[in-house]
Amino acid sequence: MANTQLYKKFLDLNSAHEIKQEFQKTLVATNRSFLFYVNWKKVKKNVDAIKTELSLLDSLINSKYLKQDFNKLLLKYPDQSWLADYRWNPKGIAGDELRKVYKTFGGAIGIIIFFIPFNWFAFFTKDIPSIFAVFVGFFDFFIILGLAYGSYLFLRFLKYGTSFLQFNQFPFFLDDKVDAVLNTEAIKGLKDMVVTLRCIEEKYETRGTGRNRSTVIVSYQIYADSVKFDNAGQSQHMRLYLPVSFPLPRDLNYNTALSVRPAKYWQMELKAATPGINYLSTFLIPVYVRNG
């Protein structure tokens, strides 16, 4: 709970745990679920409609000069809430090839460091049960798979470099179209390329029961459209320029909201089978509701 001062002042409750306990004491025995107290579907619907605007207001939290900062916010983003939603470059966006390499190797190295003492006890200490060595070896196997996958991503980065998607307009609006150009080094052996535009919605989900319950963020594809480009690699130049266009749906529920959690965002994936390591690149796409 973000702020417990009100409960402390009037009810002498000093923590979120104490507030929860006090609330539960006031509940009358019933067979009704928590859905009886709050219409969560209505809450979600109302919040989704103003997610981006709420993210703008969130930037004012802990402001020492609330009134002045609020006025600055109104002057800076009168009708361009997408500029506060994400650090967009109006000219375009780079692919995530190198970020995936860092993320994969970083995760694998972190797990390796964590398991160093376990490996020491499992393989270099006497009188350790063999089942413990099997358990550690099982995790070591997945660490090796992670390093192998990271190496594959690194080789793909060396082969294709970082692609760039140029925006022909910024941002893109629902009930209009995405109009962009893929700008990358010439891809040897490229014939056909499949481009997919999708909208991803993240949701909080509770897993497990009792003390083993945990809340995780799960991503769902709620919209997708694909197009295949034949002979996309036929170019006499050192670089490949591939125009890409998709119509966008009218539904306002597909509005991008990257500054909140769980988030909702648009992504474009470009992939092609080539000799050796295949080409694959993904880009975030700025798709918003047109103001007015």
N, C-alpha and C positions, 0 to 999 in steps of 0.2 A: 504494500500500500504506500503510495507516494507521500502522503501527508497525514500524520496521526495527531497533530497538535490539537485539533478540535476535540478528538476523543479524550485526549489527556486532560484538557481543560475542564470539560463538563462531566466526564465519566470516570476519570482517573485510570484510563487504560493507556498503557505505555508502549504497546507493540501490536503489530498486525495479528499475532497469535492470540493475544488477550482479547482483541476486538472480535475475532472470529469465535472464541469461546463464549463471550458474552452474548453474541448474536444467537448462537446455537441454544443457549439457555432460555432465550425468550421464545423459541419456536414451540408451537403446540403440536403434540403428537398427531400425526396425520399420515395418510398414505399418498399424499400428493408429492410430486417431485419438485425440484427447484424451478422447473419451467412454469410452475404455478405463480411464482413471485415476479418473474421477468419474462416478457415476450422477446426472447433473444432473436428471433427471426426479424422482428420489427426493428430491434436495435441495430442489427447488422445492416439491414436495408438502408436505414437512415444514415448510419455512419459511412457506408460505402459511397453514398451520394455526395459526401463532402469530405472525402479522405484527404484530397490534396489541400483543400482550404484549411483543414485541421492541422496538417503538417506545417503550414505557414504560421499558424498561431502557436504551435509547439516551440517555434524558434524564439518566442518571447518569454518562455519559462525562465525564471531566475534573472530576468532583466532588471537592472538597477534603475533604469529610466524607462519604465513601461510605456508611458504615454508618448514620449519622443520616439522610441523604437517602433511603436505601433504605427505612428504617422509616417515614419520612414518606409515601413513595410507597404503601406497603402500607396505611397508615391512610387516605390520601386516596382511593385507588381500589381498594377491596377487591373490588368486583364491577361497576365502572363504567369499564371500559377505554376506552369511547368518549369520555369526557371528556378523555382524554390524546391521543386520535387527531386531534381537530380542535376549534377554538374554536366549538363549537356554541352557539346560543341556544336553550334548551329551548322557547321560545315560538314560534319559527319562523325563517324566513330570507328576506332580501331578494333580489330578482332581480339579475341581473348586467348590467342595461342600461347603467348608467353606467360600470361597469368596462370593458365592451367599447369604449365611446367612448374612454376614456383609453388603453386598450391599442392601439387602431387608430391614433389620432392620434400617440401616442408613438412607435410603430414607424415611421410614415411620416416624422415629423420627424427621427428618428435617421438614417434612410436619406438624407434630403435633406441633412443636415449632412455626412454621409460623402461624398456625390457632388458637393458644391459645387466642390471643386478639379478634379474630372474634367470638369464642365460648363464650367468656366473654360477649361481647355485645349482642349476640344472645339469650343467655339463662339466664343471670343474670342482665340484664339492662331492666328497664321499658320503655314503649313507643317505642319499636322497632318493625317495621312491621313484621308480621308473615312470609311473603315471605322470609325475610332475614334469619330467623331461619331455614326455609325449605332448603334454599340454603346452609347454613353452615352444616346442618345435612346431606345433600346429599354428601358433601365432607368427612364428618366424617365416613360415611358408607364405602367409599373406603379406608379410613385410616384403619378401622377395618379389611377389607379384606386383606390389605397389611400386617398387623400384623399377621393375621391368616396364610397367605402364608409363612411368615418368620418363624412362629412356626413350620409349616409343614417341611420346609427345615431344620430347626434345629433338629427336631426329626429324619429326614432321615439321617442327619450327625451322630447323636448319634447311629443309628442302623448300619450304614455301614462304618463309618469313612471316611478317605480320600483314594481313590484308586490311584494307580500309574501305569502308562503305560511305560514299559521298551522298549527302542528302540534297535532293533537288529543291526541297523546301523544308522549312522548319517552323514548328513541328508538323507532324501529320495529324489530320483530324478524322475522327470517326465520321462515317457516312461520306468519306472522300476516298483517298487512295494513298498508298505508300509509293513514292517515286524516288528511286535511288540508283546509284551506279557502283558496282563492285570494282575496286581499283586494287590490283595486285600484280605481282610479278607473273610473267608468262608461265603457264603450267604445262610442262612437257607431257605429251601423251594424253592431254585432256580432250575428250570428245563430247560427252554429255554431262550436264550438271543439274542437280535437283535442288531447288530452292524452296524452303518451307518457312512460312510466316505463321507464328503461333502466339496465342495469348496464354500466359501462365498465371494461375492464381494460387497463392500460398494460403494454407489453413493450419490453425492450431488443432492438433489431435492428441487425445489422451490415450496412452498405451499402458497396458498392465493393470493390475488390481492391487488394492490395499497399499502397503508401504512401497510396493514396486511400481506404483503409478508414476508416469512421467509424461510431460507435455513436449511434443515435437512439432516441428514445422514440416508439412508435407506439401509438395507442389503438384498441382493438377493442371492439365491442359484443357482449357475451356473453349478454345477456338483454334482452328488450323486451316491453312490453305497452302497448296503446293503447286509448283509449275516446273516442268522439265524443259531445259534448253538443249536442243540438239546442236551438235557441232559448235559448242560454246568456245572451244579452244582454237578455232581457226583464226589466227592473227599473225600478221607479219611484223608486229612490234615486240619490244622487250617487255611490255606490260599488257595485261588483260583488262579491258574495260567492258563490263557486262551490265547493260541497263536492266533493272528489275522493277516491276510494278505490280501491285496487288490492290484490288478494291478492298475497302474496309467496311465492316458492318455498321449499322446505325445504332445498335444497342449501346446506351450510355454506360452500362455496367462493365464495359470493356475499357474504361478509362484507366490510364496508367497511374499507379500510386507506388512509387519506389521509396518514398521517404517514411513510410509507415510499415509496421509489422503486425500481421502478415502482409506481404506486399502483393502487388499485381503488376505485371509488366508484359511487354511485347518483345519477342525475340525472333530474329531471322537466322536460319541455319542454311548454309550452303555446303553441299558435299558432292564429291565426284570421285569415281573410281579411276585411278591412274596406275601406271606400272610402279610396283613397289608400294610405298606408303600412300594411302589415299588422301585426298584433300578434304579438309573439314574446317569450317570456321563459323563462329556464331557472333551475332551482334545484338546489342540492345537497341530497340527502336522506339523513338518518342511518339507515342500515339495518345492523343488527348481529346477531350471534349472541346469543341469550338465555343468560345465564350460568346454570349449574346444570342 
